[in-house]
Amino acid sequence: MKYYENNSLIIRSMIRSDIEKIMKGFAEQNWHKPNELFEGYYTCQQKEEHIVIVAEVNHQVAGYVTLSPSSSTGPFASKNIPEIVDLNVFIKFQKNGIGNKMMDVAEKIAKVNSDYVSLAVGLHYGYGSAQRMYVKRGYIPDGSGVWYKGQLLEQYAQCANDDDLTLYFLKHI
């Protein structure tokens, strides 16, 4: 399904051939992502368990984001609030509004079934651009504090500042 098209940017549903293109995009950045992750995203989309949104610029995959109909972990688990998960725009395509456009699409889809949408964002500097974008888009921390590996992190608990250290946000859409 095509959600958006303007000039060289197309935002659409994931197709199987995107898996190889996404893997190539990460390899070009020297990031290791397991192929199974994207096979899983595609399978979940085929089963209508997730929506996988892909941005394409001049026939090149520029990024993707997934939308889950409901959070499975975190403060919104089992509350039927859609969750935006794993937003990525490849470095060579960043700073062109592609992440925001994918977020527009994800929020519009989420709005069909909910007045709210949630997400979790990592806390280390690698997530800095995403943190700023989410706040500018009206996402507000839910107030539950920091989560680590899907569990609420108790005060003064030890953790690593890795991709599993997150803060949950909520937005009224």
C-alpha positions in Angstrom: 0.0 0.0 0.0 1.3 3.5 -0.9 0.7 6.0 1.9 2.4 9.1 0.5 4.2 10.2 -2.7 5.8 13.5 -3.4 8.5 14.1 -6.0 11.2 11.5 -5.2 9.8 10.3 -1.8 7.4 7.4 -1.5 6.2 6.1 1.8 4.6 2.6 1.5 4.2 -0.8 3.0 7.2 -3.1 3.2 7.7 -5.6 0.4 9.9 -8.7 0.7 12.7 -7.2 -1.5 13.1 -4.4 1.0 14.8 -6.8 3.4 17.9 -7.0 1.3 17.9 -3.3 0.7 17.5 -2.5 4.4 20.4 -4.9 5.2 22.5 -3.2 2.6 21.7 0.3 4.0 22.8 -0.8 7.5 26.0 -2.5 6.1 26.9 0.8 4.3 26.8 2.5 7.7 28.8 -0.3 9.4 25.8 -1.2 11.6 25.1 -4.8 12.2 21.4 -5.7 12.2 20.3 -9.4 12.0 18.4 -10.4 8.8 16.0 -12.3 11.1 14.7 -9.0 12.5 13.5 -7.8 9.1 12.2 -11.2 8.1 10.2 -11.1 11.3 8.9 -7.6 10.6 7.8 -8.8 7.1 6.2 -11.9 8.5 4.3 -10.0 11.2 3.1 -7.6 8.5 1.8 -10.5 6.4 0.0 -11.8 9.4 -1.4 -8.2 10.0 0.3 -8.2 13.5 2.4 -5.1 12.7 2.5 -2.4 10.0 5.9 -1.8 8.5 6.3 1.5 6.7 9.2 2.0 4.3 10.5 5.3 2.9 11.9 5.2 -0.6 13.9 8.0 -2.3 14.7 7.6 -6.0 14.0 3.8 -5.8 16.4 3.4 -2.8 15.2 2.4 0.6 15.9 5.4 2.9 14.4 4.1 6.1 11.5 2.4 7.9 9.4 2.3 11.0 7.0 -0.3 12.4 3.7 0.3 14.1 2.4 -2.3 16.6 -1.3 -2.2 17.3 -0.5 -2.4 21.1 2.5 -2.3 23.3 3.7 -5.6 24.6 6.1 -4.2 27.2 6.4 -1.0 29.1 3.8 1.2 30.9 1.3 0.9 28.1 1.3 -2.9 27.8 -2.1 -4.4 27.4 -3.8 -0.9 27.2 -4.5 -1.1 23.4 -2.3 1.9 22.7 -0.5 1.6 19.4 3.3 1.8 19.6 5.8 3.2 17.1 8.8 0.9 17.1 12.3 1.0 15.5 12.3 4.2 13.4 15.4 4.3 11.3 16.5 6.7 8.5 19.8 5.8 6.9 22.5 8.4 7.5 22.8 9.5 3.9 19.1 10.4 3.8 18.8 12.1 7.2 18.0 15.8 7.7 15.5 15.8 4.8 12.2 15.3 6.8 11.9 11.6 6.0 11.6 10.6 9.6 8.9 13.2 10.2 7.0 12.1 7.1 7.1 8.4 8.3 5.9 9.5 11.7 3.0 11.4 10.1 2.0 8.2 8.3 2.4 6.0 11.4 0.3 8.5 13.5 -2.4 8.7 10.9 -2.7 4.9 10.9 -2.6 4.7 14.7 -5.4 7.3 14.9 -7.8 4.8 13.2 -8.0 2.7 16.4 -6.8 5.0 19.2 -6.6 8.6 20.4 -3.1 7.9 21.6 0.2 6.5 20.2 3.3 5.5 22.3 6.9 4.9 21.7 10.1 4.3 23.6 13.4 6.0 22.8 16.9 5.2 23.8 18.7 7.5 26.2 22.3 7.5 24.8 23.6 10.2 22.4 22.9 8.0 19.4 19.2 8.7 19.9 19.6 12.5 20.3 18.0 13.4 17.0 15.1 11.1 17.6 14.6 12.4 21.1 14.4 16.0 19.8 12.1 15.1 17.0 9.7 13.3 19.3 9.5 16.2 21.7 8.9 18.6 18.8 6.1 16.4 17.5 4.3 16.6 20.9 5.4 13.3 22.6 5.5 13.6 26.3 7.3 11.3 28.8 4.7 9.2 30.5 6.2 9.8 34.0 7.0 6.1 34.8 10.8 6.7 34.7 13.5 4.8 32.9 13.1 1.3 31.6 15.8 -1.3 31.0 15.4 -4.4 28.9 11.6 -4.0 29.0 11.4 -3.7 32.8 11.0 -0.6 35.0 14.4 0.4 36.3 14.3 0.9 40.1 15.8 3.9 41.6 19.6 3.6 42.0 19.7 0.3 40.1 22.7 -0.5 37.9 22.3 -0.6 34.1 24.2 -0.1 30.9 23.7 3.0 28.7 22.9 0.8 25.7 19.9 0.5 23.3 17.8 -1.2 26.0 17.8 1.8 28.3 14.7 3.7 27.3 12.1 6.3 28.3 8.5 5.9 27.2 6.5 8.7 25.6 2.8 9.2 24.8 1.1 11.5 22.3 -2.6 12.4 22.0 -3.4 12.2 18.2 
